[in-house]
């Protein structure tokens, strides 16, 4: 009799205060990133004749942002790291997609390694709280303490050693029965891997990074037929992941984000050509089999970051050198043909949370982006492509945030939010702590 009364009392308490019982059950969050998706692809889907029923369902059934203001620079790796830490690149340490390599000794070395991140992340906080974590393709996760990890990345040459396997456990692909193939689109494989992980392991936090749309926008420009078609395919893949998440936990919360917006580009500006002509970069003969000049020395060099250039000085305390570089940049900006929108000083850059090692930051005008050449023409015509990486204050660089699931408000438009608010919002849902993330959580409940 007493047992029956106690059971009835507990059941009644749960009915009256269901949130108390829900808190006893660890939350399930699936965070899906669609690389390069401007929010207008969803909020203005009709205007672009897009068939994206899964993503549009977030507008009615969930909460969404009109736009998300990103970080300096608005490129993939710093942005993804901000979304899981809640802080600017200056604090988390992932400053660009690729590491600065002034002598071009290790070209195309990216920030692959988790060790580059200097602050707690959602997945380290979840791990510390005893929650299960998983990842398929999220940047800067090679060697991360993630229970089921299929990291994005390869060898990290800036340490002159392999950074380690992108897989944990080492046999995870065998365990889930999915294997990448060059004949299969990466996002198809990533979707299959994510679905298999959700079914088999039922993690509390799962990160997923889908990339084909970004590729199509770079090749063909935003809202091109190719980019639109890629998003319609992605919509179905998100539906597959959402269905798997709900099958694993009917109470799951699904979040869709993007890392940056996009602009169409028709001109390329090789700022390092200008710096070389000013005597700030010394060039040598090309290596055998190459037409590119070698770099024998440098005093100032432009570090590409999508639609901007961080200007790094070998000796930033040399006042004469700073003045010489400033003069060269001001002269370049004065000529509209160079497509320079703004030149920021070191203090202005740091105030925006980016590039603490840069003396200047060059932001390009619409239609222009930086090239990688050190010789030839400063400005070249380019095929109509797409680029991001411009200052986050530009509306075209805004990214997306959509969330739906148990307890999430339906049809709520948050307006324009800050990218640093995403991590504390998800930390609150997961009941974990991110002490370095200072921005307020978004009002999604």
N, C-alpha and C positions, 0 to 999 in steps of 0.2 A: 504493500500500500504506500509506504513512504517512498520507495523507488519510483512508483508510478506518479506520485505527486511531484517529485523532483524533476522527472522527465517532462511532465506537463508544464511546470514552471519555466524550465529552460526553453522549451519550444515556444511558449508564450512570449518570453523575453526576446527571442530572436525575431518573432513576428512584429513585435512592437518596436524593437530597436535593431533592425536587421543589420545596420552598419557595424554594430559591435561584433556580430557573428562573422560578418564578411572580413573584418580585420584579422580574425584568427586564421583565415585561409590566405596563404601567400598569393600575392597578385601575379597575374600573367600579363606581360607587356611584350608586344612584337613591334619593333621599330623598323620601318621600311623606308629606305632613302631611294628616291628616283633622281638620279644625278641630272642636274640642269633643268628641272621642271619649274618653269615660271608659274606663279599662282593662277595667272589668267587662263592657263590651259584647262583649269577646272572651273574657276569662278566665271569664266566667259566661254565655256565650252561650246555653246550654241553659235556664238559669233564666229568660231573657228571650225564649225561643222564637225566636231569631234564626238565620236561614239565611245564614251567612257563611263558606262553605267555604274561600275563599282566605285570609282573615285567620286562621281557625282553623288552617290548615296551618302558620303561623308557630310555633304552640305546640309542634308535634311535630317539624317539620323545621328549626326555627331556635331562636334565643334570645330571651327576652322578659323584661320587667320586670313585676312585680306592680303597680307604680305608679311614677310619676315625680313627685317633688316639684318644683314650679315656682318662679316668681319673684314678686316684688312689683312690680306687681299681676299676677294670673293672667289676663291678657288677651292678645289675639292678637299684637300687634306686638312688645311687649317679649319675649314668650315665643319667638316665631320667631327673633328676633335673638339671644337667648341660645342657641338650639339650633345656630346656625351660628358663634357666637363662643366659647362656653364660659364666659362671664362674666355677672355680674348687670347689670341695667339701669343701675345707678349707674356702671358702668364703660363699657358700650357706648353709652349716651347715648339710647336709645329708651325713654322713661320711661312711656309710656302709648300707647293707640291714637291719641288726638287730642292736639294741642298745647294748652297752657294759654292760654285766651283770655278774660281776666277781663271785658273790656268787650264781649264778644260781637260783635266786629267781623268775625271770620273764622270763623264757626261751621262745624263738621264738617271742619276741616282736620286731616288725618291725617299721621303720620310716613311719608310716601311715599318720601322720598329716601334713597338710599344715603349721601349726604353727611352724614346725621345720625349714622351709625355711626362711633364713635371708635376702634375696635380692629380688628385683622385678622379676616377671616371665612374660612370654609372655601373659598369661591369665590375670594377674593383670593389665598389661599395656594396653591390649586390653579393659578390663573393664573400666579403667580410661578414655579411648578415646571414650567411648560410644558404643563399638562394642559388639555384642552378642557372648558368649562363650559356649562351650559344651565339655564334657569329658566322655569317656567310658573306665574306667580301667587304666588311667594313674597313676603311683605311686605318693605318697605323696600329695594326693588331698582331704583327708577327711577334711571337713570344709573349703575348698577353696572357694573363691568368684567367682564361676563359675555359670553362669545362669542355665545351664542344666547339672547336675553333677551326674554321676554314678561312684563313686570313688572306687579305689582299697584299701581295708583295713577293719579292724575290730577293736576290742577294743585295746586301747593303754595302756598297763599295766605300762609303765614307768612313767605315771602320776597317776597311781592307780585310774583311772576313765575312763569310756567310752569316747572315743574321739569324739563321735557324730555319727549321721547317715551318711552313705556314699551317701545318696540320697538327691538331691535338684533339684526341689521342692520335698517335702516328697512323693508325689504321682506320681512322674515322670514315674514309670513303668506302672501305670494305664493310664496315659496320652498317652503314646506311644503304649500301648497294647502289651508289651513284658515282660515276666517274666522268670527269671532264673529257671532252673531245674537241679537236679543232674543227670538226665538221658540224658541231652543234653550237648554236648561239650561247654565249656566256650566260645571259639572263635566263635562258631556258634551263641550263644546268643549275644555276644558283637557285632558281625556284624549286626545282626537284630536290636539291640538297636541303633547302629550308623546310619543305613539306615533310621530308623524311625525318629530319631532326625533331621537328615538332611532334610527329607521331611517335617516334621511338623514345625520346628522352624527356619530353614535356618540360622544357626549361621555363623558368620564371621570366627571364629577360632574353630576348632574341633580337640580334641586329642583322639587317640585310641591306646590301648595297647593290642596286641595279643600275646599269651604266649605258645601255644601248641608246637611250634618248640623247644623252650628252654627246655621244659619238656622232649621231645623225645631225645634231645642231651645229657641231663644229664643222662637219663636212658640207652642210647644206643651208645653214642659218636657221634661227628659231622660226617656228610656225611654217616651215617648209613642208611639202607633202611627205617627205621622208621622216621628219621629226614627228609629225602628226600620226603617221602610220605606226611608228615605234611606240608612241604612247598608248595607242589603242591595243597593241599587243601586251604592253605592260599592264594595262588595266585588267586584262584577263589573268595575268600572272599574280597580281595583287589579290584578285579574287580567290585564286588557288591557295595562296598563303593565308588569307583571312579564314577560309573554310577549314584549313588544317589547324589553325590556332583555336578556333571555336570547337572543333572536334576534340582537341586535346584538353581544352578547358572552356566550357560554355560561358564563363565569366571573363574571358580574355578581353584585353583592350588592345586595339590595333591603331598604330600611329603611322601616318605617311608624312614624310618630310622631303625637302630638297635642300641642296647646299648653296645654290646661287641661281641668279637669272641668266639672261643671255642678251647679246646685241649682235646685229648683223655687222659684218666687217668687209670692207672693200679695199683697204689700203694697209700696208705693213710698214712700220717704222723701225729701222735698224739703228737704234740709238748708239750702240757700241761702235758703229762706223763713224758717227760724229765724234765720239770720245776719242777714237783712235786718231782722227784727223786733228784733234786738239792736242795730240801728244800725250794723252792720258793712258793709252794702251799701246804697248810696243808689240808689233807683229813680226813673225819670222816666216820662213819658207814652209809650205805645206808638207806634211808627212807623205811618205811614199803611198801612192794610191788614192790620195785625197787632193781636193782642190781648195780646201779651207786653210787659211793661214794658221800657223801656230801662234800661241801667245808666249812671248819671252819675258814680259814683265807688265805690270799694270799699276796705276795709281788710283784710278776710279773706273768702276765697271757697272754696267746696267744688268741687274738680276731680273730676268723675266718672271712675271707673275700674272699670266693671263693678259688682261687689258691694261696693266700697269708695269712700271719698272722701278724696283728699289735700286737706288744708287748707292753702292758700297764704296767707301774710300779705304785704301790700305792704311792710311794714317789720318783718321777723322779729327785728330787734334791739331793737325797742321793747318793753321788759319789761312795761309797763302793758297794751299791746295783747295780748301773749301771755297775760297773766293773764286779761284779759277774755274772750278766745276760749276759754281753758281752762275758765273758769267756765261759759260757755254750753254747751260740749260735755259737761261733767260733769253739768250739770243735765238735758240731753237724754238722756244715758245712764241717768240715774236713773229715768226714766219708761219702763217696759217697752213701752209703746205705740209708742215711737220705734224699737224694734228694733235698738238699737245693741249689738253684741257686745263691742267693745273700742275704746279710744281710745289709740293709740300716740303716744309723743313723738318728736321729731325724731331723737334718738339711737337709739331703738328701731327706727325706720324704716330708717335708714342701716345699722344692724347687719344688717338683712335684705336689703340690697342694692337698695333702691328709693327713689324720690322724694327726692333730696338737697335739693330746694328746698322741701320740705314741713315745716311746723312740727308738724303732727299728721296722723295717719291714722285715719279712722273705718272700722272693719270692722263690717258688718251681720250680724245674726243670720240663721239659716236662715229662709227665707220672706220676707225683706226685701231690697230693693236700692235704690240711690239714684235719685231722679228729677232732672229738669232744670229744674223750675219755680222761679221767684223770687217768686211770689205765689200766694195760695190756701192750701189746707190743707198742713200739714207732712207728714202721712201720708195716703195715699190707698190704697184697695183697688185691686188690679190683677187682671186676668184671670190664670189659672194659666199662667205662662210660665216661662222659665228664664233663669238668669244665672250668670256666673262673675266673677272679679276679686276674690274674697275672699282672705284670707291663705292662702298655700300650705301652711301647717301643717295645714289642715283636710283630712281624707282625701277629702272630696267634690271637692276641686280637683285631685286627682292626675290626671296625663295618662298616655299610653301610649308604649311603646317596644317594637318587634318588629323582628327582623333575621333574614334567611336568605340563603343563597348559599354559594358555594364556601368551604370552610374555617371556616364558622360552626358552632358547637356545636349539636347537635340536642337539643331538649327541655330546655334549660337555663332555669331560672327564676332571675333575678338578684335577686328580692325587690324592695324599694323603693329606687330610685336617685335621684340628683340630676340635674336637667335640664342642669346645666353639664357633665356627663360625656359628653353625646352628641357634642358637637363634637370633643373630643380622641379619642374612640373612632373616629370617621370619619376624622379626620386621620391616625391611626395606620394605618388600612386603606389610605388613599391615599398613605401615605409622604410626608406633607407636615407642615410645622411651624406650630403655633399658639402662639407664645411667651407670649401673655397668658392662655391657658387653663391654669389651674393644677390643676384637678381630675384625678384619675387616670382613665384610660380604663377602660371596662367590659370585663369578661372574657367576650368573645363568641367567641373562637377555640376 
